[in-house]
């Protein structure tokens, strides 16, 4: 996602709203002091086995992305148009992420990790 941001890539949502816009997760990483959680997964070891590894990461939560996206659309940064029987949403990823960082700071309360 960060590479797409650096390239100022386009994001095209086809037939879905911003609740499915995974680019907005980058804003969660970029907001000041994001809430964190402990994560774990089995990873392959050099000898072909598996080992459970733990790490701390940003807690991702797309629950309010649809509302965030509605507010983003009011800025004119999103072009809407018909695509088949659905709606397409086209935007610059950098503009969406920058807006989302500010939006999250205003609309999500700071939580302890």
C-alpha positions in Angstrom: 0.0 0.0 0.0 2.8 2.4 0.8 4.4 1.9 -2.6 1.0 2.6 -4.3 0.8 5.8 -2.1 4.3 6.8 -3.2 3.3 6.3 -6.8 0.1 8.2 -6.3 -1.8 5.3 -7.8 -5.5 5.2 -8.6 -7.9 3.1 -6.6 -10.9 1.8 -8.4 -13.8 0.3 -6.4 -16.2 -1.7 -8.6 -19.6 -2.4 -7.2 -18.6 -1.9 -3.5 -18.4 1.1 -1.2 -15.4 2.3 0.9 -16.2 -0.4 3.5 -14.1 -2.6 1.1 -11.4 0.0 0.4 -8.3 -1.7 1.8 -6.2 1.3 0.9 -7.7 3.0 4.0 -5.9 0.6 6.2 -2.7 2.5 5.3 -4.2 5.5 7.1 -4.6 3.4 10.2 -0.8 2.8 10.2 -0.1 6.5 9.6 -2.3 8.0 12.2 -0.5 9.2 15.4 -0.3 6.6 18.1 -2.5 4.0 16.5 -4.0 1.3 18.8 -2.0 -1.9 18.7 -2.7 -5.5 19.3 -0.7 -8.7 19.7 -0.8 -10.9 16.6 0.4 -14.5 15.9 0.8 -16.9 13.1 2.6 -20.1 12.1 5.5 -19.5 9.9 7.7 -21.9 8.0 11.2 -22.5 9.4 14.3 -23.0 7.5 14.1 -26.8 8.0 10.5 -27.0 6.6 8.8 -27.1 9.9 6.5 -24.5 11.4 6.9 -22.2 14.4 4.4 -19.9 16.0 5.6 -16.3 16.0 4.1 -13.3 17.9 4.4 -9.6 17.1 2.7 -6.3 17.9 1.0 -4.6 15.1 -1.6 -1.8 14.4 -5.1 -3.0 15.2 -7.0 -2.7 11.9 -10.7 -1.9 12.0 -12.7 -1.2 8.8 -16.0 -0.8 10.7 -16.2 3.0 10.0 -14.7 3.0 6.5 -18.1 3.3 4.7 -18.8 6.5 6.7 -15.3 7.7 6.1 -15.8 7.1 2.4 -19.1 9.0 2.4 -17.3 12.0 3.9 -14.4 11.6 1.4 -16.9 11.6 -1.5 -18.2 15.0 -0.4 -14.8 16.5 -1.0 -15.0 15.8 -4.8 -11.9 13.5 -4.6 -13.9 10.5 -5.7 -15.3 10.1 -9.3 -18.5 8.1 -9.3 -19.9 6.4 -12.4 -22.0 3.5 -13.6 -20.1 0.2 -14.3 -22.5 -2.4 -15.5 -25.3 -2.7 -13.0 -23.1 -1.2 -10.2 -21.2 1.9 -9.3 -17.5 2.6 -9.8 -15.5 4.8 -7.5 -12.2 6.1 -8.8 -9.8 8.1 -6.6 -6.1 8.9 -6.1 -4.9 6.7 -3.3 -2.7 9.5 -1.8 -5.7 11.8 -1.5 -7.8 9.1 0.0 -5.2 8.1 2.6 -4.3 11.7 3.5 -8.0 12.5 4.0 -8.4 9.3 6.0 -5.5 10.1 8.4 -7.1 13.4 9.3 -10.6 11.8 9.4 -9.5 9.1 11.8 -7.8 11.6 14.1 -11.1 13.5 14.3 -13.6 10.6 14.4 -11.9 7.7 16.3 -11.2 8.1 19.9 -7.7 7.2 21.1 -7.6 3.8 22.6 -5.1 2.1 24.8 -3.3 -0.8 23.1 
